[in-house]
Amino acid sequence: MALDSSTVAVAAQNAAAANPRFGGRFTAAGLRRVAGKLGSLVLTLFLASLLVFFSRFLVPGDPVTFLLRGRKPSPEAIAQVTEQYGLDLPPWQQYLNWLVGAVQGDFGRSLQYRQDVSTVLGERLPVTLMLVVMAGLLIAIVGLSAGIVAALNRGKALDRFTLIGLTMLSAVPSFVGSIVLIAIFAVQLGWFPTFGSGEGFGDMVYHLVLPSIALAIVFVVLVGKVTRSSMVEQLDREHVEVAISRGLKRGTVIRRHVFRNALGPILTVSGILVAGLLVASTIVEAAFGLAGMGSLLVQSVDRLDFPVVQAIVMFVVTAFVVVNAIIDIAEPWIDPRSAAGAAAR
Amino acid sequence: MSLLDISELTLDLPNGTRLLDGISLSVDAGETVGLVGESGSGKSLTARSVLGLTPDGARLGGRVELDGREVIGASAAGILDLRRHAASMIFQDPRAGINPMRTLGDHMTETLRLCEGRSKADATARAAELLASVQLPRPEEHLKQYPHEFSGGMLQRVMIAGALTSSPKLLICDEPTTALDVTTQAEIIRVLIEQRSSRGMGMLFITHDLNLAASICDRVVVMSAGRVEETGDARRVFSAPQGEYTKRLVAATPTIAAATGATGVDVIDVRAVPSIETERSDAEPMLAANGISKTYHLRGKTEVNAVVDASISIARGGALAVVGESGSGKSTLARMIVGLEQADAGDIRIAGRERTEIPRGRAARLAHARSVQMVFQDPYLSLDPRMTAGRSIEDALRLHTKLSTSDARARVLALLEQVGLGEKHAQARPRTLSGGQRQRVAIARALAIDPDVLVMDEATSALDVSVQAQVLDVLAEIRRERGLTVLFISHDLAVVRRVCEETVVMRRGRIVERGRTAALLAAPEHPYTQLLIDSVPRPDWAVDPVADQKSA
């Protein structure tokens, strides 16, 4: 139904005038909104867990055969392994067992390592997290600066140069970027190591410089372009002209009125990037020989190590959903109008 | 020496277009000078050049002297100083002009804190004081509120208070009330006049509304196409215009006062409209809406009674105006009649047929569309930018009739001729047409299939007065020829007076008064109607139309 927006808007303002805290942040309505977001977060995770768990039954190949690889399995051995891993139970019961464990951080035992999945993951996770955090910082710094520089020089040579540069970068897949970076900075110049993730914090950062650049390239382009278009849109707004007419310095106007207002779309895109970063790290880890979660995922899929695959996929899904829920919940702080609903815009 | 002295100001864009051509005007302290003209006349640009707000790369010539200092060619620091201390500006749309993501307190205090270096507490106290001086009820609380919680009128007060933070010597007002309702406009003007006299500021007041300019300005400067057409005492310019352009502009401006010949406004002689005398007869009205209501239920909010038990009827060939302010439910009423919105209660009959339900299915939609067509407010949005004007009309014909291509084309040309356009306009895409031409195309499209009723929702509000006059003339012409039945939604009483025989006044979803337009405007009974009429700006030397009518 198309609401007659002006009528509704006027009514909303009348209500607001009557009650000054209408649409405020710390109201019952605000709490309901946060509760709703959290509810949909839990629901999303639940549906994802169903998908992740039962997709195993669609994949060809029997984990038992893998577990007993290299031997000629006797029926007793098969029966023993089947029982040990709980594979004789009906699927829904297997799911329940898995879910109860997963909620407590226990994703079962890895078939290839014969260790707890949490232990296997625990060894790999720091590398991947570090890689993603470093890439994230790079994306924020380079992407935002490129976008801001382009927007402030809109239509001029610098803007066009930045845009062309970004477009060219966006055509570089991360595995190509990885190889080029290794060839130049690691092999020819010898500034960075070609392989491995190093020992200790400082060494790790040093080892991860090239990988994080390779990972960041494509996402820098995305953030840069969104920043530019969002800033350009705000630059044309009348409130920016008002701010200028009041004698504020250009830098102040850009910071307080243009960039501040352009933040919404930038954050939304950044939230969506999280999943992309985690997934793309697989390729970069492979290229740089990093023992991270990405390479573990590839290896586990290959060897039908389904508990590990399930754990990693659930981790990626959870990271993505949680980051986006945080951005959603923070929205009223970014744009106070969103709490009051679209009608009052 | 004058506070503001502009002489021979020219402005050229980098591509060579000359937007301002030899503008000269001056404003003294305590004086209000009106800058009047239609869109594109350069009035806003002239005012903005005073604060150095000119487009990138524009070349300026001549002199602009503000408070004894030259603006053109001033250093960046000099311009900042002028903006901070000499002059400030109020913009047209307060909703666009105040950052929606920051609190009003931030808007009010940011220049005090960042430019004057005042402490937060000091700035907040000053801001509250200023908000109180523009008569906002709870200054301290307002400072914590956001713009979306305010109505347009309240926001415009904030904008005024914000412009006064720097205690400017010159206040530039760029159409400060155009986006507001007429009663709100009256309040804002009162606030402005109050502040001007208590501070002894000079005021440069930009408007397209001659009546408004006449009601508050000492002198006016009439601009057209980047040139000054006429300058002089406000009363002299409006009562005895000398330039050709000024004469046309004054003539095109509708007034709420009865046509006494002073302004030369052409009021339609209602008796010339056919079959208007039959409205009291037993014949069924062309449009009859009985007790229709509409309530919007919004989650988490109180429900909105957009229209409550409204009944209207229009005789065949009649024209009914629905007037009211924004939020009065007049557009919702129109949307229900056109079938865009489902009424919760009541029934609507058009030409004797039931039209209450939202049409479902193709046949029902076509039938509904044949009985009622709508012309929307903004012709820039209501025409498809990728279709030629002729094609837009032709599409309507093809949808509803079985005309052959050549017959349809001929009909399109006939329709365009009827609204004063020709074959070359049929080939034009909307962006090459002017606002008035677009609205005429929209009218032609609405008339293409001979609807029983034409609904015009603020159809002339976005147009300049001279263009509005043309469109209203076209409408009058068509009504005279075809006996078209019109439902005319408007907030502008002066326009309503020209177009409609009968008027209903809506307030908060209810019809508060109805009657023949002339009688209603001359002797309003409901206090709200009285308030609406009193709020319409008129020159302070003009006679009160109500008193005039009563004594006559």
Interface residues (C-beta under 8 A of the other chain):
Chain A: M1 A2 L3 D4 S6 T7 V8 A9 V10 A11 A12 Q13 N14 A15 A16 A17 P20 F22 G23 A29 R32 R237 E238 H239 E241 V242 A243 I244 S245 R246 G247 L248 K249 T252 R256 H257 R260 N261 I334 D335 P336 R337 A340 G341 A343 A344 R345
Chain B: L51 L53 L80 D81 L82 R83 R84 H85 S88 M89 F91 Q92 D93 A96 G97 I98 N99 P100 M101 R102 E110 T111 L114 C115 R138 E141 H142 K144 Q145 Y146 H148 E149 F150 S151 M154 M159 G162 A163 T165 S166 Y296 L298 G300 K301 T302 V304 A306 S326 G327 G329 S331 T332 R335 L340 E341
